[in-house]
Amino acid sequence: MTTQEALDRINYLRTTIETHNYQYYTLSAPIISDFDFDILMKELEKLEAEFPQYADANSPTQRVGNDINMKFTQREHKYPMLSLGNTYNEGELLDFDNRVKKALDQQFEYVCELKYDGTSISLTYQNGQLTHAVTRGDGSKGDDVTANVKTIRSIPLTLHGKGFPAFFEIRGEIFMPHSVFQKLNNEKISLGEQPFANPRNAASGTLKMQNSSLVAKRHFDCFLYYIVGDNLPTESHFQNLEMARTWGFKIPAYIKRCNSINDVFQFVKYWDIERKNLPFDIDGIVVKVDSMIHQRNLGFTSKTPRWAISYKFQAERAETKLLSVDFQVGRTGAVTPVANLEPVQLAGTTVKRASLHNADQIILLDLRLKDTVFVEKAGEIIPQIIGVNTANRLANSVPLKFIENCPECNTPLVRSEGEVAYYCPNYNGCAPQITGKIEHFIGRAAMNINAGEATAELLYRNGFVTHITDLYSLTKEQLLTLDRFAEKSAENLINSINDSKKVPFHRVLFALGIRYVGETVAKKLAAHFKNIDSLINATTTKLVEAEEIGERIAQSIVTFFADERNQSMIEELRVAGVQLSANDNDANKISDKLAGISIIISGNFERYSREEIKQLIEMHGGKSISSISPKTNYLLAGDKIGPSKLEKARKLNIPVINENDFIKMIE
Ligand code: IVH
C-alpha cells in the first residue's frame, strides 16, 4: 500500500465510521451490525498505527462514541466511562489472558458476566441517596437523565443495609425486556407508527425522552455491574457486587468467578446457547480480573481497561437472495416495503421476508433486485436486511425504486416534510386502509366487537361494511347469506355490535383511528373535553392545554375533524347510539373483567406498586378492599405478606393469588 492509498483509505474509513456513529448514537438507528462496525474500526486502528503521520485528534478511534443530546444538561464523569475491547474468538481471548498473566505474574481470578445489550448508565450515590444518573456521552461527560432514570423501579433511590461508601458511582445497563419491547412495538404498530428495530434502540431512544412520565410507562430494567469509588468495601470486584446487592441494587445472578481461561471458555460456550432462553438481549460476555489491586496494576489504555475485555457473540446472520419487494399499505395509509427473500435458515426459523422500514433505508442500502443480502435477527426478533454482499452483484442491476402510486388503489403517494413514510392519501377509498380501520375499530381495546380480521375482511368484500358506521346497520339476515355464519354466530355478532354502544367514550375516541391518538391519549382527551362536540370544536391552542397533548397530536385531531367525511361519520355514530360523551366514572375504566369482584392486597409486588395494583383493580371494574371478610373474592399476596392475613384467608377459604395470576386475570 502506498502512503497515498493509505491516506485515502483512512479518510474513507473515518467518514464512514462517523456516519455510523451518528446513526447509532445520535439517531438510535444503526444501519450496520456491531460486528461490521468493529471490522471498520479495527481496520482504521491498524492503518493509523502503521501510518502515524496521519494521526488526527478527531479520528473516531480517539473517542468512545457520542450520544450527547443537547436538550439535557451535561455532567462531567468523575471517573471516565470507558468502553471495553472486543474479542470474537477463543484465540483473541487467549491473547488477553496471556497479556494479563504476563503483566501480573501471580495468581489471579476472573469474573465472567453477561454483556447486557441496552444503554449504559452511571449512577452517583451520596450518603445512600441517588443524586445523579448520567449517560455515557463521549466518555468524559454525558447527559443528565436523572429524572428519567428515577422512573426505573429496579434502581434504588435510597440504599438499604449498611457498609456503602459515603460517595460512590455504580454503573450498569438499562434495558428493555423482550416482553415489554413486544408490547411497546405492538402499540406503535397499532398507532401506525414505525416500530423500534430492537430493544436496545427502544432503550436508548426512551432515555432521552423529555417527558419522564412517558419513560415510566416503558418498564425498563437495570442491571448493575461495576462500582467505582475510593472507599469500596472490599478489594474484590465480585464481593463488592455481592455487597451492592445487599444495598438494594439489581446485581444479575449470571455472574461467575473463574480460576482459568478454560473456565471462561466454558462460560462463553454455555451462554452462547442459553442466551436464546433469556428474557432480554445480551450480545456477549464480559471477562474482568477480580482483584481491584490487580485492576489498578493493569490500568487502562486511553480507551479501554487492560483488566477487562468483552467477547462478542456472532449475531445470527444469513446470506440470501432478494427476490422482490412488496409494498404494504397499513391502516393509516403508510406504505411499508417488505423484502421477499429466498428462504434461508436463521436462528432456528426459516426466513422468507424481512422488513425494509422505509424508502430511505432502501437508498442507504443501495438495494437492487437479485442482490445477495445479509439478514440478521435484530434483537433476535424481527429479521432485517443489514447489508448487501456487493461482490455478488449482477453487472446490469439498477437501484430499487420506491413506488410512486398506491399498490392497492393507484392513487399517487405523498410524503410530508419530516416524515419518513410515504402515504396513500385516499383513506376512504383504499381497501387495506378501510379494512385496517374496521379491524382497529372492532379491536378489544376499542369497541370490543367480537369479530376478527377475517370477518372484517369478509364483510368488506361482500359490500356489507365498507365503512365502520355500516356495522351499526348490519342485519342478521345479511350475515346469514355468508357461508361463515349460522344462526347462533350471526346473533352473537349482532349482539356484540349492540353491546359496543355501551363502550365508554374514551375507547370510542381510540376506535376512530385518529393518527397519534392511542389508548392513553384518548383517555386524556375524554377526561379533558368530556364530549365529542367540544373536541370537534377545539382549536390546536385549546387542545394543547390538555395533559400530554402536543402540537403534533393537536394538529392531527384538527385535521381529522375538519374532514366532512369524518364529521358525517360522527353523526352516524351518534344516531347509532354510540357513547360520545364521558361518564365521570369511566375515564379510567379499561374493562369489566373484575366486575363484581373484591380483592384484598397485601405484601410487596415486583411489577407494580401497591397503589398501582389498586388502580388496576378499579380500572378493570373490581373493588380493592382493605379488610378481609367472607365476601372477599381473592387475596392478592406479594412478598413479605403478613402471616395473620394469610391465615385469615385460609380460614375463610379465600383463594390466594400472586401477582402473575392477577396480571393474567386482567390481560
Ligand atoms: S463493564 C470499564 N460489564 O458494554 C468497564 N460493561 O463495551 C466498564 N456492558 O459501556 C464496563 N454488560 O454499556 C461491563 N457486565 C458488563 C456489561 C457491560 C454490558 C456494556 C456497557 C459498556 C459496554 C462496553
Boltz pocket constraint, residues with backbone or C-beta under 6 A from the ligand:
constraints:
  - pocket:
      binder: B
      contacts: [[A, 82], [A, 83], [A, 84], [A, 85], [A, 113], [A, 114], [A, 115], [A, 116], [A, 117], [A, 118], [A, 119], [A, 120], [A, 121], [A, 136], [A, 172], [A, 173], [A, 225], [A, 226], [A, 286], [A, 305], [A, 308], [A, 310]]
      max_distance: 6.0
